[in-house]
């Protein structure tokens, strides 16, 4: 037809077309800012893996193992050394205690024997014999028995067996020996006992067989 032309059902620029067209970058109902929608929460980045608790970062594992082994070795050696030190100290203390008790018993026996040899039997009886032994052995019987042995200045005592012990706070000492005189010998056996001061609780003086 004359003057006719083809157009789309809705010509561009018509009010209907302008009202229905939208900006493609305009926020939609599910984009941020629309009511009822919260964007997914952003999680912070995971921290970097921390280095091992022992050893320097980047240190070879074999080196760390060697250091740990050395540390354990020193700990073990230190413990063993401490135990040995305690044992040595205990032995030294025990030796000193036993040695002191032995020397004390030897000194008592030697002093008593020298008094008896010198003829001071009465003083030896009063100073060294325990009251319980004095009840069993009178001073007269003691003096008479010592005089019957006829010991003189040539007699010299020797001790070949000394035993000391402590039980429940009570110390005891046993002394066995012999008195050598010109032409004869006398066997001796003493036993001392006490807490603070040792006193003689048993005595034997007789000619050697």
Secondary structure, 3 states (H helix, E strand, C coil): CCCCCCCCCCCCCCHHHHHHCCCCCCCCCCCCCCCCCCCCCCCCCCCCCCCCCCCCCCCCHHHHHHHHHHHHHHHHHHHHHHHHHHHHHHHHHHHHHHHHHHHHHHHHHHHHHHHHHHCCHHHHHHHHECHHHHHHCCHHHHHHHHHCCCCCCCCEEEEEEEEEEEECCEEEEEEEEEEEECCEEEEEEEEEEECCCCEEEEEEEEECC
